[in-house]
Amino acid sequence: MDIDTTRRALVAAIVGGGAVGGSLSPVRGYLDRFAPFSGSAWRDATDRTNQRVESPYGLAAVRYDEYGTAHVDGDDEQALYFAVGYAQAADRLFQMDLQRRVMRGELSEVVGERALDSDEFHVRMDFAGGAEANLELLEGTPTGEAVEAFCEGVNACREREALPMEFGLLDYEPDPWTAADTMLMEQQISWGLTGDFSTLRRERLARKLGEDAVEELYPFRMDHDAPIIRSGSDSGNDGTTASARTRRTVSSSRDFEGDDLLDWVSSFESPPGVGSNSWVVSGDQTASGDPIVANDPHLSLMAPPVWYEMNLRSDEASVRGVTFPGVPFVVIGENDSGAWGFTNSGADVIDFYSYETDESGDRYHYEGEWREFETEERTIAVSDGEDRTVTVRKTIHGPLLEREGQRVGVSWTGHTATRTSEAIHEYSKTDGMEEFLDATQKMDLPTQSVVYADREGNTLYYVTGKIPMRTINNEEVWGTRVFDGSAGEAEWEGFEPFGVSSWEGFVPFEEKPHVRNPEYLGSANQRIEDDPEHYIGERYSTPYRGQRLYELLDRRADSERPMDPQFMRRLQRDAKSARAEQILDELVAAAEGEDGLAEATETLRNWDARMTRDSRAALVFVMWFEQFREETFGDEFESNDLDEEDYPNDWVLATLPAESRWFGDEGREAVMVRALRTAIEDIEDGATYGDYNTTAAITHPFDQSFLNYPEYPTDGSAYTLNNYRKESAVGSSWRQVCPLSDRKQSICILPGGNSGAYFSDHYDDQLRLWADGKYKSMSRALAGETAIEFETADSEGDQ
């Protein structure tokens, strides 16, 4: 094959990734001339891992269970994490390298000029600079030492083992792994969960559609009664309403009109649908008398998965669960004392600033004086093309994004040193709730909702991460518009971009939303609470999953049946759609008696609103709703040069009043009926939801049939607890249920396999289980002999 042509084109679609793991978004159609099962790439893929490795830190061993999960034992933490680095690299080195190249802006170096847009964005944002700042806080700490040992393990594997076949396909070798690269993985994770340009998008929508339309279609608060913290919870809130504490500022003029800039940066923000479900139930509600924690984070689904499962044991800790490849520590899981999980909190940790600049464009006005931009010339290497020089500019607030003469300044909490790695490292060793809280205070980014329970019976919900308090004229305001950077509006006190921040102007830990020892509490990315003490954010999901979660938890709590692990599994697999329940009766009533719609109406009337693979009604409904959305907004949005990515969320559409102007002169019912007629024209006879809702969207970055996962039908949707979005390949990226009564009862599943090696038995061995809503035990028998032994230089035996 023509390797030069292929490698230039191979990662063209990777460059748009912004999600956690978004660097592995699908690349379609670039390996058509590749001849499977030939060449050095396939020889690399089939070489076996060495069984004995010299380690500078001491004795350790890696053993694998029947699902390819690495069980790593080490004499101490440094020996342990050296072995962890080796194991991760053996299973996921290409994924790790690709992710760091995306974040450093170094894709063009191996794939050519088609990656330049991505590289320019990541270079201008200087994620690498934020990663370097983190190292200052870690120097000399146990966490820093563990990270260094991990990196040495990665590099030992890189030097000793055959490279994954993807390197052969792209014809390059990876550079050594560094501690800054591990910090860069933290940047990638955090940006994927909090990177959001909706403030800029809202300003454009207001210009094109008008302020009234924006207020109607993009409300800051959806009217529902299922916040995470419901009234009566012990949240630490003093009861004062948010409107009494903070106010939403409205710009008197539209300073930001950068449509070209917005179109560019929108490709690199957190994708829609990234979120999670989690809940914690106290022992008062369970059959065992001990708490239960359940979590299924909804992230980009891909081959290999975004998560890597591992089971770690040293003299200091015994912890198991999942991490992101390139990160040494278990992020979600359980230790001997407790279990924890995360959902995205929707907190607003990014602000934008406009500036007055001089005629040359080299200086910006700030608080009465002209300042030079902090400027650096950066060269982006381009394979088989001309290298590009990018002038990176920064202000007192952070990076300056520039495109076609349009500029906007950015402040993001990830651009300063954070202690997140230290927090996650300490989670593995915490003994009880107070130690867990101490570690949580150090989790500066990303802003998450954490649920926790321990074997002493404690339960906990807490919002993590640094949340800025913006003030204008000493009054706290919302971060929902572009601020006047020249006037120093709404600056974050104590924030030092690319340095170490003091964080004075951020919400104190004890004032963040939290509940100690709730009876039960459910988080599904809905509004955190009705009246928070401080502005947290406004990027919350529609409440459908949150409503359904509390409906099922409340019903069980009110019954005589205790909650147990089987009930938790049913919740994670629940496919009933609150979105369908909300609007189904209205649709059936509108279509009743309409010519040609009798069969569809009857199908919908008898439907239980469950998005299951064998349901024809579920297919009819999802196709109808997509068409209903298009019929309602399509023409006017297109005439204003807006597209479907700008459409309001489905809760807004479902609750638009019948007389809304968006339904035109014909009215809401007529639009619903017309959409149904159009939808059923595209549905084949006998087709069911499972023909539409399959795992085909979960692809390898090269998206070739021999590398992609098998295609299975599955249940669920974006609006059900069993969460899968076929349209965007986002869904339950890890399911975990941890009863604190007995670690042997903990269960989990990955949507794929733990190995990234195509020829491994564990490449996709969990996918069918995941698609069918099944689980595997987190306590598994080890398969065969020790796979890798790590010995010091003076140990006996072969090296």
C-alpha positions in Angstrom: 0.0 0.0 0.0 1.0 3.7 -0.4 2.0 4.3 3.2 2.7 8.0 2.7 -0.7 8.7 1.3 -2.5 6.6 3.9 -0.8 8.2 6.9 -1.5 11.7 5.7 -5.2 10.9 5.5 -5.6 8.4 8.3 -6.5 10.7 11.3 -8.5 13.4 9.5 -11.5 12.8 11.6 -9.6 12.3 14.9 -8.7 16.0 14.8 -12.2 17.1 15.8 -12.2 15.2 19.1 -13.0 17.2 22.3 -14.5 14.6 24.5 -12.8 12.4 27.1 -11.2 10.0 24.6 -12.4 12.3 21.8 -9.0 12.0 20.3 -10.1 8.6 19.1 -13.2 9.7 17.3 -14.0 7.7 14.1 -11.9 8.1 11.0 -13.9 6.8 8.1 -12.7 5.3 4.9 -8.9 6.0 5.0 -7.6 2.4 4.8 -9.4 1.1 1.7 -6.1 0.1 0.1 -4.7 -1.6 3.2 -4.1 -5.3 2.8 -5.1 -7.1 6.1 -2.9 -9.7 7.6 0.3 -8.7 5.8 3.3 -6.5 6.5 5.2 -5.4 9.6 2.1 -4.0 11.3 0.7 -7.4 11.7 4.0 -8.9 12.8 4.1 -6.3 15.5 0.6 -7.1 16.6 1.2 -10.8 17.2 4.5 -10.6 19.1 4.2 -11.8 22.7 4.9 -9.7 25.8 8.1 -10.4 27.7 7.7 -12.3 30.9 10.5 -10.8 33.0 11.4 -7.2 33.2 14.1 -5.3 35.2 12.7 -2.6 37.4 14.6 0.1 39.3 12.0 0.1 42.1 11.6 -3.4 43.3 9.5 -6.5 43.0 6.1 -6.5 41.3 4.0 -8.8 39.2 1.2 -8.4 36.6 -1.3 -11.2 36.2 -4.4 -11.2 34.0 -7.8 -12.6 34.6 -10.2 -14.2 32.1 -11.2 -10.7 30.8 -7.7 -9.4 30.4 -7.8 -7.1 33.4 -4.3 -6.4 34.8 -4.0 -7.4 38.4 -0.8 -5.7 39.6 1.0 -6.3 42.9 4.0 -4.4 44.0 6.3 -4.3 47.1 5.6 -0.6 47.4 3.9 2.1 45.4 6.8 3.0 43.1 7.3 -0.7 42.2 3.5 -1.0 41.7 3.1 2.0 39.4 6.2 1.1 37.4 4.4 -2.2 36.6 1.1 -0.3 36.0 2.9 1.8 33.4 4.3 -1.2 31.7 0.9 -3.0 31.6 -1.0 0.1 30.3 1.6 0.6 27.5 1.4 -3.1 26.6 -2.4 -2.8 26.2 -3.0 0.8 25.1 0.2 2.6 23.9 -1.2 3.8 20.6 -4.3 5.2 22.3 -2.0 7.0 24.8 0.3 8.4 22.2 -2.6 9.6 19.9 -4.3 11.4 22.8 -1.1 13.3 23.8 -0.5 14.2 20.2 -4.0 15.7 19.9 -3.5 17.7 23.1 0.0 18.9 22.2 -1.0 19.9 18.7 1.3 17.4 17.1 -1.0 15.4 14.9 0.2 17.0 11.7 3.7 15.7 12.3 2.4 12.2 11.5 -0.7 12.6 9.4 -0.1 15.8 7.4 -1.8 19.1 6.9 -5.4 17.9 7.3 -4.7 18.0 11.1 -3.6 21.6 11.1 -6.9 23.0 12.4 -6.8 20.7 15.4 -3.1 21.4 16.0 -3.6 25.1 15.8 -6.5 25.1 18.3 -4.6 22.9 20.8 -1.4 25.0 20.4 -3.2 28.3 20.9 -5.0 26.9 24.0 -1.6 25.7 25.3 -2.9 22.6 27.1 0.7 21.5 27.3 1.5 24.7 29.3 -1.3 23.8 31.8 0.1 20.3 32.1 3.6 21.6 32.9 2.2 23.9 35.6 0.7 20.8 37.4 4.2 19.3 37.8 5.3 22.2 40.0 2.7 21.1 42.6 3.6 17.4 42.3 7.4 17.8 42.7 8.6 15.8 45.7 5.2 14.4 46.6 4.3 10.7 46.8 2.0 11.3 43.9 4.8 12.9 41.8 7.0 9.9 42.6 4.3 7.5 41.6 3.8 9.3 38.3 7.5 9.2 37.6 7.7 5.5 38.2 4.6 5.0 36.0 6.4 6.9 33.1 9.5 4.8 33.5 7.3 1.7 33.2 5.6 3.0 30.1 9.0 3.6 28.5 10.4 0.3 29.5 7.5 -1.4 27.6 8.0 1.0 24.7 11.6 0.0 24.4 11.2 -3.8 25.0 8.0 -4.8 23.3 6.8 -4.7 19.7 4.9 -1.6 19.0 1.1 -1.8 18.4 0.2 -2.3 14.8 -1.3 1.3 14.4 2.3 2.7 14.6 3.2 0.5 11.6 0.1 1.7 9.7 1.1 5.3 10.3 4.8 4.6 9.9 6.2 6.3 13.0 7.5 5.5 16.5 6.3 7.1 19.7 8.5 9.5 21.7 9.3 8.6 25.4 6.4 9.1 27.8 6.9 11.9 30.3 5.2 13.1 33.6 4.0 16.1 31.6 2.2 13.7 29.3 0.3 12.1 32.2 -0.7 15.6 33.3 -1.8 16.2 29.8 -4.2 13.3 30.0 -5.7 15.1 33.0 -6.1 18.1 30.8 -7.8 16.1 28.1 -10.2 14.5 30.5 -11.0 17.9 32.1 -11.5 19.7 28.8 -13.7 16.9 27.5 -16.0 17.4 30.5 -15.9 21.2 30.9 -14.7 22.7 27.6 -17.7 24.6 26.4 -18.3 27.5 24.0 -22.0 27.8 24.6 -21.6 31.4 25.9 -20.2 32.4 22.4 -22.9 30.4 20.7 -25.6 32.1 22.7 -24.4 35.5 21.7 -24.6 34.5 18.1 -28.0 33.0 18.5 -29.2 36.3 20.1 -27.9 38.3 17.1 -29.6 36.0 14.6 -32.8 35.0 16.3 -33.3 37.9 18.7 -33.2 38.0 22.5 -36.8 36.9 23.0 -36.2 33.8 20.9 -33.1 32.9 22.9 -35.0 33.4 26.2 -37.7 31.0 25.0 -35.5 28.4 23.3 -32.5 28.3 25.6 -33.6 28.9 29.1 -31.0 28.9 31.8 -33.3 26.8 34.0 -35.6 24.0 32.9 -38.8 23.8 35.0 -38.8 20.4 36.7 -39.0 19.0 40.2 -36.2 16.5 40.1 -32.9 18.3 41.0 -30.1 16.2 42.4 -30.5 17.7 45.9 -34.2 17.9 46.6 -35.8 20.1 49.2 -35.2 18.8 52.8 -31.8 17.4 52.0 -29.0 18.4 54.3 -27.1 20.3 51.7 -25.3 22.9 53.9 -27.5 25.5 52.2 -28.8 28.4 54.3 -32.0 28.7 52.3 -31.3 32.0 50.6 -32.4 32.0 47.0 -29.9 32.2 44.2 -31.5 35.3 42.8 -30.8 37.1 46.1 -27.1 36.2 45.9 -26.1 36.3 42.3 -27.6 37.9 39.2 -27.4 37.1 35.6 -25.7 40.0 33.7 -26.9 40.9 30.2 -24.5 42.6 27.9 -25.6 46.0 26.8 -23.9 45.5 23.4 -22.8 42.5 21.5 -19.1 42.8 21.6 -18.4 39.3 20.2 -19.3 38.7 16.6 -16.8 36.0 15.7 -18.8 33.6 13.6 -15.7 32.2 11.8 -13.9 31.8 15.1 -16.9 30.1 16.7 -17.3 27.7 13.8 -13.7 26.7 14.3 -13.5 26.3 18.0 -16.9 24.5 18.2 -15.2 21.4 16.7 -13.1 21.0 19.8 -15.5 21.4 22.7 -17.1 18.8 24.9 -19.7 16.9 22.7 -23.4 16.9 23.5 -24.4 14.0 25.7 -21.3 13.6 27.8 -22.6 13.0 31.3 -23.3 10.1 33.7 -25.7 8.4 36.1 -24.7 7.7 39.7 -26.5 7.1 42.9 -25.8 6.1 46.5 -28.2 4.3 48.8 -27.7 4.0 52.6 -27.9 0.9 54.6 -31.3 1.9 55.9 -32.7 1.2 52.5 -30.8 -2.0 51.6 -31.3 -5.7 52.2 -27.8 -6.1 53.7 -27.9 -3.0 56.0 -24.9 -1.6 54.2 -24.7 1.1 51.5 -24.5 0.6 47.7 -22.8 2.8 45.1 -23.7 2.6 41.4 -22.1 4.6 38.6 -22.1 4.5 34.8 -20.3 7.5 33.2 -21.6 8.5 29.7 -18.6 9.2 27.5 -17.4 8.7 24.0 -17.6 5.0 23.0 -14.8 3.6 20.9 -12.4 0.7 20.2 -10.5 0.4 22.5 -12.7 1.8 25.3 -12.0 5.2 26.9 -11.5 3.3 30.2 -8.8 0.8 31.3 -9.7 -1.6 34.1 -7.1 -2.6 36.6 -6.8 -4.1 40.1 -3.9 -2.8 42.2 -2.4 -3.9 45.4 0.7 -2.7 47.4 1.7 -2.3 51.0 -0.3 0.9 51.2 -3.5 0.2 49.2 -5.8 -2.3 47.6 -7.9 -0.6 44.9 -9.7 -1.7 41.7 -11.7 0.0 39.0 -11.0 2.0 35.9 -8.6 4.8 34.8 -7.9 6.6 31.6 -5.0 5.2 29.7 -2.0 7.3 30.6 -3.2 7.9 34.1 -1.6 5.7 36.8 -4.4 5.8 39.4 -7.9 4.3 39.7 -10.4 7.1 38.9 -13.7 5.3 39.6 -13.8 2.2 41.8 -13.5 0.9 45.3 -10.8 0.2 47.9 -10.9 -1.8 51.1 -12.8 1.0 52.9 -15.3 2.4 50.4 -16.5 3.0 46.8 -17.1 6.1 44.6 -18.2 7.3 41.3 -18.7 10.5 39.3 -21.1 12.4 37.1 -20.5 15.7 35.4 -21.8 18.6 37.5 -22.3 21.1 34.6 -20.3 23.7 36.5 -19.2 26.8 34.5 -15.4 27.0 34.8 -14.7 28.9 31.6 -15.1 32.6 30.8 -14.5 34.7 27.7 -13.2 38.2 27.3 -13.2 40.8 24.5 -10.5 43.5 24.4 -9.8 46.9 22.9 -6.6 46.5 20.8 -4.4 49.1 19.2 -4.0 49.5 15.4 -1.1 47.1 15.2 -3.0 44.4 17.1 0.0 43.8 19.2 -1.3 45.4 22.4 -4.5 45.3 24.3 -6.0 47.8 26.7 -6.4 46.7 30.3 -7.5 48.8 33.2 -6.3 52.1 31.8 -3.0 51.1 30.2 -1.8 49.4 27.0 -0.2 46.0 27.5 1.8 43.8 25.2 0.3 40.4 24.5 2.5 37.6 25.9 3.7 36.2 22.6 5.4 33.1 21.4 6.1 31.7 18.0 5.2 28.0 17.8 6.1 25.8 14.8 3.7 23.0 13.9 5.6 20.2 12.0 3.7 18.9 9.0 4.5 15.6 7.5 5.0 15.9 3.7 4.1 19.5 3.8 5.3 22.9 4.8 5.6 23.5 8.6 3.3 26.2 9.9 4.2 28.9 12.3 1.5 30.0 14.8 1.8 33.1 16.9 0.4 32.2 20.3 -0.9 35.1 22.3 -1.9 35.3 25.9 -3.4 38.0 28.1 -3.7 38.4 31.8 -6.7 36.1 31.7 -5.2 33.3 29.6 -4.9 32.2 26.0 -6.2 34.4 23.1 -8.1 32.4 20.4 -7.8 34.0 16.9 -9.3 33.2 13.6 -9.9 35.3 10.5 -9.1 38.5 12.4 -11.6 37.6 15.2 -10.3 37.3 18.8 -11.6 36.2 22.2 -9.7 35.7 25.4 -10.2 32.5 27.5 -10.0 31.8 31.2 -10.3 28.1 32.0 -9.5 26.5 35.4 -7.4 23.8 33.7 -4.9 26.5 32.6 -3.4 26.6 36.1 -1.8 24.1 38.4 -4.3 21.7 39.9 -4.0 18.9 42.5 -6.4 16.5 40.8 -3.8 13.8 40.3 -3.0 14.0 44.0 -6.7 13.7 44.9 -7.3 10.6 42.7 -4.1 9.0 44.0 -5.3 9.5 47.6 -8.7 8.1 46.9 -7.1 4.7 46.5 -5.8 4.9 50.1 -8.6 6.6 51.9 -10.0 5.0 55.1 -13.4 6.4 55.7 -15.5 9.4 54.7 -13.3 12.1 56.4 -10.2 11.0 54.6 -12.2 10.8 51.4 -13.4 14.4 51.9 -9.8 15.6 52.5 -8.8 14.1 49.2 -11.9 15.5 47.5 -10.9 19.1 48.5 -7.8 18.6 46.3 -9.7 17.7 43.2 -9.5 21.0 41.5 -10.6 19.9 38.1 -12.8 18.6 36.5 -15.9 19.8 38.3 -17.8 16.6 39.1 -20.6 15.3 41.3 -19.0 12.5 43.4 -21.0 9.9 45.3 -19.3 7.8 47.9 -20.1 5.2 50.6 -17.9 3.3 53.0 -18.1 0.1 55.0 -18.8 2.1 58.2 -22.2 3.0 56.7 -21.5 6.6 55.6 -22.9 8.0 52.4 -21.9 11.2 50.6 -22.6 13.5 47.7 -20.3 16.4 46.9 -19.6 18.8 44.0 -15.9 18.8 43.3 -13.5 21.2 41.6 -12.7 24.9 41.7 -15.8 27.0 40.8 -15.1 30.7 40.1 -17.1 33.5 41.7 -17.4 36.4 39.2 -18.0 39.9 40.5 -18.9 43.2 38.9 -19.0 46.2 41.2 -18.7 43.8 44.2 -21.8 41.9 43.1 -21.6 38.2 42.2 -22.8 37.6 38.6 -23.4 34.6 36.3 -20.8 33.7 33.7 -23.2 33.7 30.8 -21.8 36.4 28.5 -18.6 37.6 27.1 -17.0 40.0 29.6 -15.1 43.2 28.9 -11.6 42.1 29.4 -10.2 45.6 29.0 -12.2 46.8 32.0 -11.3 43.7 34.0 -14.9 42.6 34.3 -15.7 39.4 36.3 -12.1 38.4 36.9 -11.3 35.3 39.0 -9.4 36.5 42.1 -6.4 34.4 42.8 -6.3 32.8 39.4 -2.8 32.6 37.8 -2.9 31.2 34.2 -0.1 28.7 33.6 1.2 29.2 37.2 0.1 28.2 40.7 -3.2 29.9 41.8 -4.3 30.9 45.2 -8.0 30.5 44.4 -9.3 33.3 46.7 -12.1 34.1 44.3 -13.6 30.6 44.1 -16.4 29.0 45.9 -15.1 27.6 49.3 -15.2 23.9 49.6 -17.8 23.9 52.4 -20.1 26.1 50.4 -20.3 23.8 47.4 -23.5 21.8 47.1 -23.3 18.6 49.1 -25.2 16.2 51.3 -23.7 14.1 54.1 -25.3 10.7 54.8 -28.4 10.9 52.5 -30.8 8.1 52.7 -30.5 7.9 48.9 -29.5 10.4 46.2 -29.4 10.2 42.4 -27.4 12.3 40.0 -28.0 12.2 36.2 -26.6 15.6 35.2 -29.8 17.4 36.0 -29.9 20.7 37.9 -28.0 20.3 41.1 -30.4 22.2 43.4 -33.0 24.8 43.1 -31.4 27.6 45.2 -27.6 27.2 45.3 -25.6 29.6 47.4 -23.5 30.5 44.5 -23.8 30.4 40.7 -22.6 27.0 39.7 -23.5 26.8 36.1 -26.3 26.4 33.6 -25.1 23.6 31.3 -27.4 20.9 32.8 -28.9 18.0 31.0 -32.6 17.6 30.3 -34.2 16.1 33.4 -35.5 13.0 31.8 -32.9 10.6 33.3 -33.0 12.3 36.7 -36.8 12.1 36.8 -36.8 8.4 36.0 -34.0 7.7 38.5 -35.9 9.3 41.4 -39.2 7.8 40.3 -37.7 4.3 40.7 -35.7 5.1 43.8 -38.7 6.7 45.5 -41.0 3.9 44.5 -38.7 1.3 46.0 -38.1 3.3 49.1 -41.9 3.6 49.7 -42.4 -0.2 49.2 -41.7 -2.9 51.6 -38.9 -4.3 49.4 -35.3 -3.3 50.3 -32.9 -2.2 47.7 -30.3 -4.7 46.6 -27.6 -5.2 43.9 -30.2 -6.8 41.6 -32.4 -3.7 41.8 -29.3 -1.5 41.0 -28.6 -3.5 37.9 -32.2 -3.1 36.8 -31.9 0.7 37.2 -28.8 0.8 35.0 -30.6 -1.3 32.4 -33.9 0.6 32.6 -35.0 1.7 29.1 -38.2 3.6 29.9 -38.1 7.0 28.3 -39.4 9.9 30.3 -39.2 11.9 27.1 -41.6 9.6 25.4 -43.9 9.5 28.4 -44.0 13.3 28.4 -45.3 13.7 24.8 -46.7 10.3 23.7 -50.3 10.9 24.6 -50.3 14.2 22.8 -48.9 12.7 19.7 -51.4 9.8 19.7 -54.3 12.2 20.2 -53.1 14.5 17.3 -52.7 11.5 14.9 -55.9 9.8 15.8 -58.2 9.4 12.8 -55.7 10.8 10.3 -55.6 9.1 7.0 -52.7 6.7 6.5 -51.6 6.9 10.2 -53.9 4.2 11.8 -51.2 1.6 12.1 -48.6 4.0 13.5 -51.1 5.4 15.9 -52.1 2.0 17.2 -48.5 1.0 17.6 -47.7 4.1 19.6 -50.9 3.8 21.7 -50.0 0.3 22.9 -46.4 1.2 23.6 -45.0 1.2 27.2 -42.4 4.0 26.3 -39.5 1.6 26.6 -36.6 2.0 24.2 -36.0 -1.8 23.7 -34.5 -3.5 20.7 -37.5 -5.6 19.9 -39.9 -2.6 19.9 -41.3 -1.2 16.6 -43.0 1.7 18.5 -39.6 2.8 19.9 -38.3 3.1 16.4 -41.4 5.0 15.2 -41.1 7.4 18.1 -37.4 8.2 17.7 -37.7 8.7 14.0 -40.8 10.9 14.5 -39.1 13.0 17.2 -36.1 13.7 14.9 -38.5 14.8 12.1 -40.6 16.8 14.5 -37.5 18.7 15.6 -36.6 19.4 12.0 -40.1 20.4 10.9 -40.3 22.9 13.9 -36.9 24.6 13.6 -35.3 23.6 10.2 -36.5 26.4 7.9 -36.0 29.4 10.1 -32.7 28.2 11.4 -31.4 27.5 7.9 -32.4 30.9 6.8 -30.3 32.4 9.6 -27.3 30.3 8.7 -27.8 28.0 11.7 -27.9 24.2 11.6 -29.2 21.3 13.7 -26.3 21.7 16.2 -27.9 24.9 17.2 -31.4 23.4 17.8 -32.7 23.8 21.4 -32.9 20.7 23.6 -35.7 18.2 23.4 -37.2 19.3 26.7 -37.8 22.8 25.2 -39.4 21.4 22.1 -41.6 19.0 24.1 -42.9 21.9 26.3 -43.3 24.6 23.7 -46.8 25.9 23.9 -49.2 25.1 21.1 -49.4 28.8 20.1 -45.6 29.2 19.8 -44.6 31.0 16.6 -42.2 28.1 15.9 -45.2 26.1 14.7 -46.3 28.7 12.2 -49.9 29.2 11.3 -50.8 25.5 11.2 -50.1 25.0 14.9 -48.3 22.4 17.0 -50.6 19.4 16.3 -50.4 19.8 12.6 -46.6 19.9 12.7 -46.6 16.7 14.8 -48.8 14.9 12.4 -46.8 16.0 9.3 -43.6 14.9 11.0 -45.2 11.4 11.7 -46.2 11.0 8.1 -42.7 11.8 6.9 -41.0 9.6 9.5 -43.0 6.4 8.7 -42.1 6.7 5.1 -38.5 5.9 5.9 -39.2 2.9 8.2 -39.1 -0.5 6.6 -41.9 -3.1 7.2 -41.1 -5.2 10.2 -38.2 -3.0 11.4 -37.7 -2.6 15.1 -35.6 -0.3 17.3 -32.8 -2.9 17.4 -32.3 -2.5 13.6 -31.5 1.2 14.2 -29.9 1.1 17.7 -26.8 -1.0 17.3 -23.2 -0.9 18.4 -22.0 -0.1 14.9 -21.3 3.4 16.0 -18.5 2.2 18.3 -15.6 2.1 16.0 -11.8 2.0 16.0 -10.2 5.3 14.9 -9.3 3.8 11.6 -12.9 2.5 11.2 -12.1 -0.5 9.1 -14.4 -3.5 9.3 -11.6 -5.9 10.5 -10.7 -3.5 13.3 -14.2 -2.4 14.3 -16.2 -4.2 17.0 -19.0 -6.6 16.0 -22.4 -5.0 15.5 -25.1 -5.9 18.1 -28.5 -4.5 18.7 -29.0 -2.9 22.1 -31.5 -1.1 24.2 -31.5 2.5 25.6 -31.3 6.0 24.3 -30.0 9.4 25.2 -33.0 9.9 27.5 -33.1 6.6 29.4 -31.0 5.3 32.3 -29.7 2.6 30.0 -27.8 5.3 28.2 -26.7 4.9 24.6 -26.7 7.5 21.8 -26.2 5.7 18.5 -26.1 9.1 16.7 -23.0 10.3 18.5 -21.5 7.1 19.9 -21.8 8.3 23.5 -23.1 6.2 26.3 -22.4 4.1 29.3 -18.7 3.7 29.1 -18.4 1.7 32.3 -21.1 0.2 34.5 -20.3 -0.5 38.2 -22.4 -1.6 41.1 -20.6 -1.8 44.5 -22.4 -3.2 47.5 -20.4 -2.2 50.6 -21.4 -5.3 52.4 -19.1 -7.6 50.4 -16.5 -6.7 47.8 -17.1 -10.1 46.2 -20.5 -8.9 45.1 -19.2 -5.8 43.1 -19.9 -6.0 39.4 -18.9 -4.1 36.3 -18.7 -4.1 32.5 -16.9 -2.3 29.7 -18.3 -1.7 26.2 -15.7 -3.6 24.3 -12.6 -5.1 25.8 -9.7 -4.2 28.1 -7.0 -4.8 25.4 -6.3 -2.5 22.5 -4.5 -5.2 20.6 -6.6 -6.4 17.7 -5.5 -10.1 18.0 -6.1 -10.3 21.7 -8.8 -12.5 23.0 -9.8 -9.4 25.1 -10.2 -6.9 22.3 -14.0 -7.1 22.3 -14.9 -9.9 24.7 -17.2 -7.7 26.8 -19.1 -6.0 24.1 -21.9 -8.5 23.7 -22.3 -8.7 27.5 -22.6 -4.8 27.6 -25.1 -4.7 24.7 -27.2 -7.3 26.5 -27.1 -5.5 29.9 -25.0 -8.1 31.6 -22.1 -7.8 34.0 -19.0 -9.5 35.2 -17.7 -9.8 38.7 -15.0 -7.4 39.8 -13.6 -10.3 41.8 -12.2 -12.7 39.2 -10.0 -15.7 39.1 -6.6 -15.1 37.6 -5.9 -17.0 34.4 -2.7 -19.0 34.2 0.7 -18.1 35.3 2.1 -14.6 36.1 2.3 -12.7 32.8 5.1 -10.3 33.8 7.5 -10.3 36.7 9.4 -7.2 37.6 12.7 -7.6 39.4 15.5 -5.4 40.6 18.9 -5.5 38.8 20.4 -7.8 41.4 17.6 -10.3 41.5 18.3 -13.9 40.6 17.1 -15.2 37.3 17.1 -14.1 33.7 16.7 -10.4 32.9 
